[in-house]
Amino acid sequence: MQRIVKVWTGLLALLLLAACAAPVAAPGGEQAAGEPASGGVTISFWTRDSNQAQVRSLVDAWNASHENQIEITVIPASEYMTKVGASVGAGAPPDLMAVDLIYVPQFAAANQLTDITDLAKGLSYFDKLSPSHVRLATYDGKIFGLPFNAEGSYLIYNKGLFEQAGLDPENPPKTWGEIADAAAKIRALGEDIYGFYFSGACAGCNAFTFAPLIWANGGDVLSEDGTVATLTDPSVAGALALYSQMWADGVIPPGAQADTGTDFANAFTTGKIGMAGTGAFAINNIKTNFPEIDFGATFLPGQEGGASSFAGGDSIAIPAGSKYPQEAFEFIQWATSEEVQLEYYAKLNNLPVRTDLAENEYFAQDSRLTTAAEAMAIGRTPYSIVYNQLFNDANGPWLKMIQTAVFDGKVEEAVNTAQEEFTKILAGQ
């Protein structure tokens, strides 16, 4: 899942491509930040415009301390997937690219990425890297990318409104029932105060903040390998019923129904929303721009407890046909090293991509960041080579299911229809 709200869009170009480049020898361990690399080549690195600030910061630090240099090309997010696919197909790919982790299975299935299995597993901290990033970068038993930046979804809540409503601001909801109860009490404060918010017309937003409620309850929307729809799992209907009841009870503002994501990050900052699902990006934004709002962060729960998260963010990969795969991997190793993860991620309020660094000296100053990092570590991400069609399409089955169930109150019909439509898409129909 970046310091701004991500509404995942784009279409992947599936082209006839060259075979993946073979990796060189695996590294022996962790490379310290600033340790020079041999060579003296210029490595090309493509990134989306939405990520350029973080990429430039990292690349500037690398270029100042390494003989090999990196040259950045920034591409508009709406054009990124197509341009990367076309560049590999034409035999002129970049040496490195950052890509939303949800698209890595599609790139790997199309033979557009270099196999880095041995290099990745040679890292001393390989088993500490974000599990969801690694899982989505694994195709046919091989690894084609590693985590580059991370997001974790969680429940944010307004402590001031909790206190006004007679709720304990240090004891946030831990079940679906507690969310509904707290939302009703906050709505009872009257006027334009509402208990809960979600962007009702945003497909990607609801993958990020609604799906974790299902996972936390032990359910799922797809099979482990991403080939079978599992929307008839009772946890899906249960989570939809929670939202539907809160909508019927009027604890969600009317404007949420038409929100395509514009207010996904903004609604809570009005100070008139009790709770909302969000990501780590929100913490620094609210602290910096809305210091008057006293807020807390807690995990998205299941019906009777548990916790989960949507592990979002980007992976970093070496496109098939890269001129400098070994040198490119040296940058990946450097970027995931402990020193860089702390000094260029945690210190800047960005989540480390390593689970062993969720607790660190910088996050010790704000436990909400630790909560977000821990959420990422336990989070999940749907694995699919047709992710866009299933979850991101504004006219697709995921959003239709949510809207029909929540706003029309037709939970069973919504689930059954979505199951059928997911199944057709997965079958290539």
C-alpha positions as CSV (number, residue, x, y, z in Angstrom):
1,M,0.0,0.0,0.0
2,Q,3.5,5.6,0.2
3,R,2.7,8.8,1.9
4,I,-0.5,9.4,0.0
5,V,-3.7,7.4,-0.3
6,K,-3.4,4.8,-3.0
7,V,-6.3,4.0,-5.2
8,W,-4.8,1.2,-7.2
9,T,-5.4,1.6,-10.9
10,G,-3.7,0.7,-14.2
11,L,-3.7,-2.1,-16.8
12,L,-0.8,-4.5,-17.2
13,A,0.3,-5.1,-20.8
14,L,0.9,-8.8,-21.3
15,L,3.4,-9.1,-24.0
16,L,5.7,-11.8,-25.6
17,L,8.9,-11.2,-23.7
18,A,12.4,-12.4,-23.3
19,A,13.3,-15.0,-20.8
20,C,14.3,-13.9,-17.3
21,A,18.0,-13.1,-16.7
22,A,19.8,-15.6,-14.5
23,P,20.9,-14.3,-11.1
24,V,24.6,-14.2,-10.1
25,A,26.0,-15.6,-6.9
26,A,24.0,-15.0,-3.7
27,P,25.4,-12.5,-1.2
28,G,26.7,-13.7,2.1
29,G,24.9,-11.4,4.4
30,E,23.8,-7.8,5.1
31,Q,25.6,-4.9,3.4
32,A,26.0,-1.8,5.6
33,A,24.7,1.5,4.3
34,G,27.5,3.4,2.7
35,E,29.7,0.4,1.9
36,P,31.1,0.9,-1.6
37,A,30.1,-1.5,-4.4
38,S,32.6,-2.5,-7.1
39,G,32.1,-1.3,-10.7
40,G,31.2,2.1,-11.8
41,V,28.1,1.6,-13.9
42,T,24.9,3.7,-14.2
43,I,21.8,1.8,-13.1
44,S,18.5,2.9,-14.5
45,F,15.6,3.0,-12.0
46,W,12.0,3.6,-12.9
47,T,9.3,4.7,-10.4
48,R,5.9,6.2,-10.4
49,D,5.4,9.9,-9.7
50,S,3.6,9.0,-6.4
51,N,6.8,7.5,-5.0
52,Q,9.4,9.8,-6.3
53,A,10.1,11.7,-3.1
54,Q,11.1,8.6,-1.2
55,V,13.0,7.1,-4.2
56,R,15.0,10.3,-4.7
57,S,15.9,10.4,-1.0
58,L,17.2,6.9,-1.1
59,V,19.0,7.2,-4.5
60,D,20.7,10.5,-3.4
61,A,22.1,8.7,-0.3
62,W,23.2,5.7,-2.5
63,N,24.9,7.9,-5.1
64,A,26.8,9.9,-2.5
65,S,28.4,6.7,-1.1
66,H,28.7,4.3,-3.9
67,E,30.7,4.1,-7.1
68,N,27.9,2.6,-9.1
69,Q,25.3,5.4,-9.7
70,I,21.6,5.3,-10.1
71,E,19.6,7.4,-12.6
72,I,15.9,7.8,-11.9
73,T,13.1,8.0,-14.4
74,V,9.7,9.2,-13.0
75,I,6.6,8.0,-14.8
76,P,3.0,9.0,-14.2
77,A,1.2,6.3,-12.2
78,S,-1.5,5.9,-14.8
79,E,1.0,5.0,-17.5
80,Y,3.5,3.0,-15.4
81,M,2.3,-0.6,-15.9
82,T,2.0,-0.3,-19.7
83,K,5.3,1.5,-20.1
84,V,7.2,-1.1,-18.1
85,G,5.6,-4.0,-19.9
86,A,6.4,-2.3,-23.3
87,S,10.0,-1.6,-22.4
88,V,10.7,-5.2,-21.4
89,G,9.0,-6.5,-24.6
90,A,11.1,-4.1,-26.7
91,G,14.3,-5.3,-25.1
92,A,15.0,-1.9,-23.4
93,P,13.9,-2.3,-19.8
94,P,15.2,-0.3,-16.8
95,D,17.6,-2.1,-14.5
96,L,15.4,-1.6,-11.5
97,M,11.7,-0.8,-10.9
98,A,9.5,-0.1,-8.0
99,V,6.0,-1.6,-8.5
100,D,2.8,-1.9,-6.4
101,L,3.1,-5.4,-4.8
102,I,-0.3,-6.4,-6.1
103,Y,1.0,-6.4,-9.6
104,V,4.1,-8.4,-9.1
105,P,2.3,-11.8,-9.8
106,Q,1.2,-10.4,-13.2
107,F,4.6,-9.3,-14.2
108,A,6.1,-12.6,-13.1
109,A,3.5,-14.6,-14.9
110,A,4.4,-12.7,-18.1
111,N,8.1,-13.4,-17.7
112,Q,8.9,-9.7,-17.3
113,L,11.0,-10.1,-14.1
114,T,14.4,-11.5,-13.2
115,D,14.6,-14.5,-10.9
116,I,16.4,-13.4,-7.7
117,T,15.6,-16.5,-5.6
118,D,19.2,-17.3,-4.6
119,L,20.1,-13.7,-4.0
120,A,17.1,-13.1,-1.9
121,K,17.4,-16.2,0.2
122,G,21.1,-15.4,0.7
123,L,20.2,-12.3,2.8
124,S,20.7,-13.0,6.5
125,Y,17.4,-11.2,7.2
126,F,15.3,-12.8,4.4
127,D,12.8,-14.3,6.8
128,K,12.3,-10.9,8.4
129,L,11.1,-9.2,5.2
130,S,7.4,-8.3,4.9
131,P,5.7,-11.7,4.4
132,S,3.0,-10.4,2.1
133,H,5.5,-8.7,-0.2
134,V,7.6,-11.9,-0.5
135,R,4.5,-14.0,-1.0
136,L,3.2,-11.8,-3.9
137,A,6.7,-11.7,-5.4
138,T,6.8,-15.5,-5.5
139,Y,5.6,-17.2,-8.7
140,D,6.1,-20.8,-9.7
141,G,8.3,-21.3,-6.6
142,K,10.7,-18.5,-7.6
143,I,11.2,-15.1,-6.1
144,F,11.0,-12.1,-8.4
145,G,11.1,-9.1,-6.1
146,L,11.6,-7.9,-2.5
147,P,9.7,-5.3,-0.4
148,F,10.6,-1.6,-1.1
149,N,8.1,0.4,0.9
150,A,5.3,-0.7,3.1
151,E,1.8,0.2,4.3
152,G,-0.4,-1.4,6.9
153,S,-4.1,-0.7,7.4
154,Y,-5.6,-0.3,10.8
155,L,-8.4,1.5,12.6
156,I,-7.9,5.1,13.5
157,Y,-10.1,6.7,16.2
158,N,-10.8,10.2,17.6
159,K,-9.9,10.0,21.3
160,G,-11.7,13.3,22.0
161,L,-15.0,12.0,20.6
162,F,-14.6,8.8,22.4
163,E,-14.3,10.7,25.7
164,Q,-17.3,12.9,24.9
165,A,-19.3,9.8,24.2
166,G,-18.4,8.2,27.5
167,L,-16.0,5.7,25.9
168,D,-12.6,4.8,27.2
169,P,-10.1,6.5,24.8
170,E,-7.4,4.1,25.9
171,N,-9.5,1.0,25.2
172,P,-10.5,1.0,21.5
173,P,-12.8,-1.5,19.9
174,K,-11.5,-5.1,19.6
175,T,-14.6,-6.7,18.0
176,W,-17.2,-5.9,15.4
177,G,-19.8,-5.4,18.1
178,E,-17.6,-2.9,19.9
179,I,-17.0,-0.9,16.7
180,A,-20.8,-0.7,16.1
181,D,-21.5,0.2,19.7
182,A,-18.8,2.9,19.8
183,A,-20.0,4.3,16.5
184,A,-23.6,4.6,17.8
185,K,-22.5,6.4,21.0
186,I,-20.5,8.8,19.0
187,R,-23.3,9.5,16.6
188,A,-25.5,10.2,19.6
189,L,-23.4,13.3,20.2
190,G,-25.6,14.8,17.5
191,E,-25.5,17.3,14.7
192,D,-22.8,16.4,12.1
193,I,-20.8,14.0,14.3
194,Y,-20.6,10.5,12.9
195,G,-19.3,7.3,14.4
196,F,-17.7,5.6,11.4
197,Y,-16.5,6.4,7.8
198,F,-15.5,4.6,4.7
199,S,-15.3,5.5,1.0
200,G,-18.3,3.7,-0.3
201,A,-17.5,4.2,-4.0
202,C,-13.8,3.4,-3.9
203,A,-12.9,-0.2,-4.8
204,G,-9.3,-0.1,-3.8
205,C,-9.9,1.7,-0.6
206,N,-12.2,-1.1,0.6
207,A,-9.7,-3.8,-0.3
208,F,-7.3,-1.9,2.0
209,T,-9.7,-1.4,5.0
210,F,-12.6,-3.8,4.6
211,A,-10.9,-7.1,3.6
212,P,-8.9,-7.2,6.9
213,L,-12.1,-7.5,8.8
214,I,-12.7,-10.8,6.9
215,W,-9.2,-12.0,7.4
216,A,-9.2,-11.1,11.1
217,N,-12.3,-13.3,11.5
218,G,-10.6,-16.3,9.9
219,G,-12.2,-15.9,6.5
220,D,-10.8,-15.1,3.0
221,V,-11.9,-13.8,-0.4
222,L,-9.6,-16.0,-2.5
223,S,-7.9,-19.3,-2.1
224,E,-4.2,-19.2,-1.1
225,D,-3.0,-19.6,-4.8
226,G,-5.5,-16.9,-5.9
227,T,-7.4,-19.2,-8.3
228,V,-10.7,-19.8,-6.5
229,A,-13.2,-17.3,-5.2
230,T,-14.2,-17.8,-1.5
231,L,-16.7,-15.0,-1.1
232,T,-19.3,-17.4,0.3
233,D,-17.2,-17.8,3.4
234,P,-19.5,-16.7,6.3
235,S,-16.9,-14.1,7.4
236,V,-17.6,-12.1,4.2
237,A,-21.3,-11.8,4.8
238,G,-20.6,-11.1,8.5
239,A,-18.4,-8.2,7.8
240,L,-20.8,-6.8,5.2
241,A,-23.6,-7.1,7.7
242,L,-21.6,-5.0,10.1
243,Y,-21.3,-2.2,7.6
244,S,-24.8,-2.5,6.4
245,Q,-26.2,-2.2,9.9
246,M,-24.1,0.9,10.7
247,W,-25.3,2.4,7.5
248,A,-28.9,1.6,8.4
249,D,-28.4,3.0,11.8
250,G,-27.2,6.3,10.4
251,V,-23.8,6.3,12.1
252,I,-22.0,6.7,8.7
253,P,-22.4,10.1,7.0
254,P,-24.6,10.1,3.8
255,G,-21.7,11.5,1.7
256,A,-19.8,8.2,2.2
257,Q,-21.9,6.4,-0.3
258,A,-20.6,8.5,-3.3
259,D,-17.1,8.9,-2.1
260,T,-14.7,7.5,-4.8
261,G,-11.7,8.0,-2.4
262,T,-11.5,11.8,-2.4
263,D,-12.3,11.8,1.3
264,F,-10.6,8.5,2.2
265,A,-7.9,10.4,4.1
266,N,-9.8,13.7,4.6
267,A,-13.0,12.8,6.4
268,F,-11.3,11.9,9.7
269,T,-9.3,15.1,9.7
270,T,-12.5,17.2,10.0
271,G,-12.6,16.1,13.7
272,K,-16.2,14.9,13.2
273,I,-15.6,11.2,12.5
274,G,-15.2,8.7,15.3
275,M,-13.5,5.9,13.5
276,A,-12.2,5.0,10.1
277,G,-9.9,2.5,8.4
278,T,-6.7,4.0,7.2
279,G,-3.0,3.5,6.6
280,A,0.4,4.5,8.1
281,F,0.5,7.6,5.8
282,A,-2.3,9.2,7.9
283,I,-0.3,9.4,11.1
284,N,2.3,11.9,10.1
285,N,-0.3,13.8,8.1
286,I,-2.6,14.3,11.0
287,K,0.2,15.0,13.5
288,T,1.6,17.7,11.2
289,N,-1.5,19.3,9.7
290,F,-4.2,18.7,12.3
291,P,-2.4,18.8,15.7
292,E,-5.7,19.6,17.4
293,I,-7.0,16.1,16.8
294,D,-6.0,13.6,19.5
295,F,-6.2,10.2,17.9
296,G,-5.3,6.6,18.5
297,A,-4.5,3.6,16.3
298,T,-5.6,0.0,16.8
299,F,-5.9,-3.2,14.8
300,L,-8.8,-4.0,12.5
301,P,-10.6,-6.9,14.4
302,G,-12.7,-9.9,13.7
303,Q,-16.2,-10.5,15.0
304,E,-15.0,-11.8,18.4
305,G,-11.4,-10.5,18.3
306,G,-8.3,-11.3,16.3
307,A,-6.6,-8.8,14.1
308,S,-5.4,-8.3,10.5
309,S,-4.4,-5.7,8.0
310,F,-3.9,-5.2,4.3
311,A,-0.2,-5.2,3.7
312,G,0.3,-2.7,1.0
313,G,3.2,-0.8,-0.6
314,D,5.7,-1.4,-3.3
315,S,8.1,-4.2,-4.2
316,I,11.4,-3.6,-6.0
317,A,12.3,-5.8,-8.9
318,I,14.8,-6.3,-11.6
319,P,13.1,-6.4,-15.0
320,A,14.0,-9.2,-17.4
321,G,16.8,-8.1,-19.7
322,S,18.4,-5.7,-17.2
323,K,21.9,-4.8,-18.2
324,Y,23.2,-4.9,-14.6
325,P,21.2,-7.4,-12.5
326,Q,24.1,-7.9,-10.0
327,E,24.6,-4.2,-9.4
328,A,20.9,-3.7,-9.2
329,F,20.6,-6.3,-6.5
330,E,23.3,-4.6,-4.5
331,F,21.0,-1.6,-4.3
332,I,18.1,-3.8,-3.1
333,Q,20.3,-5.3,-0.5
334,W,21.5,-1.9,0.7
335,A,17.9,-0.5,0.8
336,T,16.7,-3.4,2.9
337,S,19.7,-3.2,5.3
338,E,19.0,-2.3,9.0
339,E,20.8,1.0,8.8
340,V,18.9,2.2,5.8
341,Q,15.6,0.9,7.1
342,L,16.0,2.9,10.3
343,E,17.7,6.1,9.0
344,Y,15.7,6.5,5.7
345,Y,12.5,4.8,6.6
346,A,11.7,4.8,10.4
347,K,13.4,8.1,11.1
348,L,11.1,9.7,8.5
349,N,8.0,8.1,9.8
350,N,7.9,5.5,7.0
351,L,7.3,1.9,7.9
352,P,10.3,-0.4,7.7
353,V,9.8,-3.4,5.3
354,R,11.3,-5.7,7.9
355,T,9.2,-7.2,10.7
356,D,12.2,-7.2,13.1
357,L,12.4,-3.4,12.9
358,A,8.7,-2.7,13.8
359,E,9.9,-1.6,17.2
360,N,12.7,0.9,16.9
361,E,14.1,4.0,18.6
362,Y,12.2,6.4,16.3
363,F,8.8,4.7,16.6
364,A,9.3,4.5,20.4
365,Q,8.3,8.2,20.3
366,D,4.9,7.4,18.8
367,S,3.4,4.0,19.5
368,R,0.9,4.6,16.7
369,L,3.7,4.0,14.2
370,T,4.6,0.8,15.9
371,T,0.9,-0.3,15.7
372,A,0.9,0.4,11.9
373,A,4.2,-1.5,11.5
374,E,2.9,-4.5,13.5
375,A,-0.3,-4.4,11.4
376,M,1.8,-4.6,8.2
377,A,3.7,-7.6,9.6
378,I,0.5,-9.6,10.3
379,G,-1.2,-8.3,7.2
380,R,-2.3,-10.1,4.1
381,T,-2.7,-9.2,0.4
382,P,-4.8,-11.0,-2.2
383,Y,-2.7,-13.0,-4.6
384,S,-4.0,-12.7,-8.1
385,I,-2.8,-12.2,-11.7
386,V,-6.2,-10.5,-12.3
387,Y,-6.2,-8.2,-9.3
388,N,-7.4,-5.2,-11.1
389,Q,-10.5,-6.9,-12.6
390,L,-11.4,-8.3,-9.2
391,F,-10.7,-5.6,-6.7
392,N,-9.7,-2.3,-8.4
393,D,-12.3,-1.9,-11.1
394,A,-14.9,0.7,-10.2
395,N,-17.4,-1.4,-12.0
396,G,-16.0,-4.7,-10.8
397,P,-17.5,-7.4,-8.6
398,W,-15.8,-6.3,-5.3
399,L,-17.2,-2.8,-5.2
400,K,-20.6,-4.0,-6.5
401,M,-20.8,-6.5,-3.7
402,I,-20.0,-3.9,-1.0
403,Q,-22.4,-1.3,-2.4
404,T,-25.3,-3.8,-2.8
405,A,-24.8,-5.3,0.6
406,V,-24.2,-2.1,2.6
407,F,-26.4,0.5,0.9
408,D,-29.2,-1.8,-0.4
409,G,-29.1,-4.2,2.6
410,K,-29.0,-7.2,0.3
411,V,-26.1,-9.1,1.8
412,E,-26.8,-12.6,0.6
413,E,-27.6,-11.5,-2.9
414,A,-24.5,-9.4,-3.1
415,V,-22.2,-12.2,-1.9
416,N,-23.7,-14.8,-4.3
417,T,-23.5,-12.5,-7.3
418,A,-19.9,-11.5,-6.5
419,Q,-18.9,-15.2,-6.1
420,E,-20.2,-15.9,-9.6
421,E,-18.5,-12.9,-11.1
422,F,-15.2,-13.6,-9.4
423,T,-15.4,-17.1,-10.6
424,K,-15.9,-16.0,-14.2
425,I,-13.0,-13.6,-14.1
426,L,-10.7,-16.2,-12.6
427,A,-11.7,-18.6,-15.3
428,G,-10.8,-16.0,-18.0
429,Q,-14.4,-15.5,-19.1
